[in-house]
Amino acid sequence: MSKDVARQVFEIEAQAILGLRERLDAHFERALELLIGCQGRVVVTGLGKSGLIGQKISATLASTGTPSLFLHPVEALHGDLGRIVKGDVVLAVSYSGESPELLALVPALKRLGVPLVSLTGNPRSSLASASEAPLDVSVRKEACPLGLAPTASTTAALAMGDALSMALLERRGFTVEDFAVLHPGGQIGRGLVRIEDVMHAGDKAPVVRPGTSMKDVLFEMTKKRLGMTTVADASGRLLGVLSDGDLRRLIERHGPRTLELRAEECMTREPATIAPREIATRALDLMESRRITSLVVVDERGAVLGVVHLHDLWKTEMI
């Protein structure tokens, strides 16, 4: 019985979200224009469950490149209205579109010349009528068996907020690198660490010249303790790499004579590389696809800047 109710909830809420696809009309485009053109912040407001959804929408906007804050409408009416200034855009969430607290804000918004975007379940409501971009998030019915608790309606409003946020992200050209700047902490932040922050650089990076004997190559690999070394010319440009695996295979093939060979005779040419500003997760993907444990970090000229090892990624706790 309980599982049947749960399945019905999933079905009703899924249909509520899918129903929004047909409403991506001129109002949605107008909302995007207002939000992308916002010179200040997107101030999201709402009461009750709509307010909770508004807080999530505001957080998503802020984390994806659109400055935003949540303003409780009651607090706004008791002094916090000063948080809204010319250049802002207000995004109001109210399923009925008739919340007195939200409607009381409208005259002040008009005086300030602040555009109003609304998410309502009633396109003919007072709030929708006062909006420059009223977005219809109505649902056929709530998922609550009693038809009382906001369920499908709040899901639809949240989905529309996500749709706005992601469309804005795309129009802004917001990148993974931008995302990393706004998410320095937590699991997301650890996964978005830049290569330059974890690589072995300077004297810690193993580097030998092409004419270096394999005896000295072995010394460099042992000293830097990364199980490999880069091979670079006098200008620092990467020519190849040598790993401890390469060394074992060379000894099997050439025996003691291996130590008499030169680095350029034994190195792997055109090794996998990565740029210093890349995200650490990309290094992990490249290591997994190539089945290697180290990547050479190079600049735009192909000069060696450092080495990032699988162990360095472990330290970030991203894997």
N, C-alpha and C positions, 0 to 999 in steps of 0.2 A: 504493500500500500504506500509506504513512505517513498519507495523507489519510483513508483508511478507518479507521485506528486513531483518528485525531483525531475523526472524526465519531462513532465509537462512544463515545468518552470523553464528548463533549457529550451524547449521547443518554442514557447511563447516569447522568450527574450530574444532568441535567435531570429524569429520572424520580425520582431520589433526593430532590430538592427537592420535586417535586410530591407525592410520597408523604407528606410531612410535613403536608399540609393536613388530612388526616383525623385527625391526632393533636392538634389544637387542642382539647383536652378540659378536664376539670376540673383536671387537673394544670397545664396552661398557665395557667388562670385563677388557680390558687393561687400559681404562681410570680410572676405579675404583682402579686398582692396583697402578697406578701412583699417584692418589690422596690420597689413604690411606697410601702410602709410603712416602708422602711429608714430609720432615723434616723442611720445612720452612712454607711458606704461599701459598695458591692458589691465584695467581694474575689473576683476570678476566679482560679482555679488550674487547673493541668493540666500534664501531663508530655509531653515529646516533641512530636510534631506537634499533639497536642491542646492542649499548652501554647501553641504558636504561634497556634492558633485562639483560645485563651482571651485572649491578648494583644490580638488584633484586637477581640474582643467587648468587652473592658474599655475599649479606646480609643473604640469607638463609643458605649458607654454614657456615658463621661465627656464626649464631645463633644456629646451630645444631652440634657444636663441631669440625668444620674444619676451622682453622684460614684462613681468606681470606681478600683481599682488592681489590678495583677496581682501575684500572689504565687507564686513557684516553690515547689512542695511540698517539695522537698528542702531549700531554704533555710529554709522554715518549720520543718522538723524540727530545724534546727540553729541556732535562736535567733530567727528572724524570725516565729515564731508570735505574738510580742508585737504584731505589726502588726494582728492581728485583735482587736477589742474588742467588748464588749457593745454592741448596737445595729447592728452590721454584719450583712450577709447574705453567705454564701459561695456562689459559683456554680462548681461543679466540672465539668470536661470530661474524660471518659474513655470511649472507645468500649467497652472491655471492661467497665468498671465494677468492675474488680478490681485496679487499680494499687495496690500495697502502700503507696506513699508517700502517696496520697490517703486510703486507708482509715485510715492511722495518724493522720490529722488529725481523724477523726470524734470520738473520745473528748474531745478538747480542745474541739471545737465544742459538744458536748453540755454540757460543764461550764460554758462561757461562756453557754449559752442562745442561741447563734448559729444561725439557721435555715440549712439546706442545700438548695440547688437544684442538680440535677445534669442534665447532658446525657450520656446513655449510649446505647450501641447494644444494651444488654441490660437490659430492664425488670425482670428478676429478679436482677440482680447485687447484690453486697453494697453498692455505693455507692448504687444506686437504692433499695434497702431502707432505707438509713439517711437518705434524703432526705425532706424535707417535701413537695417538689415534684419528683419524678423525670420528666424529659422524655425521651421515646423518640425518638432520632435514628438508629435502625437503618436499614440499607440492604440491599437484596437482594443486591448484589454490589459489589465495588470496580471502578473503571474501569481499574485496572491490569491489563494482559493476563495478568500472572502471578498476579493475585489477592492480591498481597502489600502493595504500597505504599498507604498510606492516601490515598484520592483521593475517591471518592464519599462516604465516611464523614466526612471533614473538611469537605467542601462542605456536607453536610447539617447538621453541627454549626454551621458559620458562618451558614448560612441561619436556623437556629433562633435563634441569638444576635441576628441582625439583626431577626428578627420580634419578639423580646422588646424590643429597644431601640426599635423604631418604635412598638410598642404602648404602651410607657412614655412615649415622647415625646408621643403623642396624649393619653394620660390626664393628663399633667402640663400640657397646654395650652402646650407649648413652641412658641415662635414664631420667625419669621425674625429678629426683633430679638434674642431670646435667643441664637440661633445666632451672630449677629454679635458679641455680647459674648465668646463663647468662641472665636471664630476671627478675632482681629485681624490676623493675618499671612497671607502667602501669597496665592495667587490667590483663594481663597475669601474671605479677609479683605478684599481689595481690592474684590471684588464686593459686599461687605456694608457698605461705608462709608456713614455716614449723611449725608443732605443737608446738615445743619447744619455738617458738618465740611468741606465743599467749596464752599459757596455764597459769593457776594459779598454781604456784609452791611454795615450801617452806612453810612459815607460812600462805600463802594465800590459800593453798590447804586444804580442809576439810578432816580430818582424825580422826577416833575414833578406840578404841580397841574393840575386840569382846565382852568383858565383860562390856562395857560401858552401863549405864542405858539409856533407851530411853529418859528420861528427859534431860540428858546431851547430847544425840545425837541431840535432838531438839535445844539445846543451840548452839552446833557447827554449825548446818545447818543455824541457824539464824545469827550467827556471821559472817560466811564466805559468806553468801548471794548468794549461787549458787543453792539453792533448792535441795541440795543433800549432802551426805557425803560418803566418802570411809570408809571401815572397813578393817583394816590391823593388822597383828600380830606384835609382838615386833621387828621383823627384818625388818618390813616395807612391807612384802609381802601382796599383795591384797587378801582379803578373800571374799569381797562382797561389795555392795553399798546399801544405803538407800536414797530414794527420798521423797520429800514432798508428792508425790502421794501415796507412800507406807505408809507414816504416816497417811494420811487421811483414807486409807482403813483399817489400823490397829485399828484406833479409832472407825470406824464404827463397827468393829468386836468385839473389846474387851472393848470399852469404856474407862473410866479413868484408868483401869488396864494396859493400853498400856504403860504408863509412868514407870511402874514397871518392864517391860520386859527388856531384854538385847539386844544389837545390833545383836549378833550372832543368836538370836532367830527370828529376824525380817528381816534380810538383804536378798537381792537378791544375790544368789551365781552365780559365773561365769558370771560376767557382761561384757559388751562390752568394749574392751580396744583398745588402739592405741599406737604406738611407737613414741617417741619424734621427730624422723627425718622424719616422714611421712609428706606428703603434706596436707595442710588444706582442699583441695577439697575432699580428701579421708575421712576425718573426717565428712564432710557434707554428703557424700554418705552413710556412715555408720549410721549416725544419722537418715537420711531419711528412710533407709531400716529397722531400728530397732524402728522407731518412738519414739526416745528419744531426749533429749536436752543437754545431757552431756556425755562425754567419759572420762574414766580414762586413764591417760598416765602412762605407765609402762616401766621399762627397761627389758632387756633380762631375768632377774631372776624373773620377775613378781612383783618387788617392785614398790610401788606407787611413781611416780615422780611429778604428778600434775593432774589437771583436766582441760579439755577444754570444754567450754560451747558454745552453739549456738550463744549467744550474742557476744562472742569473734570473731566469724567468721563474724558477721555483721560489727564489727569495722574495719575489713580488707576491707570492701566494695566488698567482693567477692560474696555476695548474696544480 
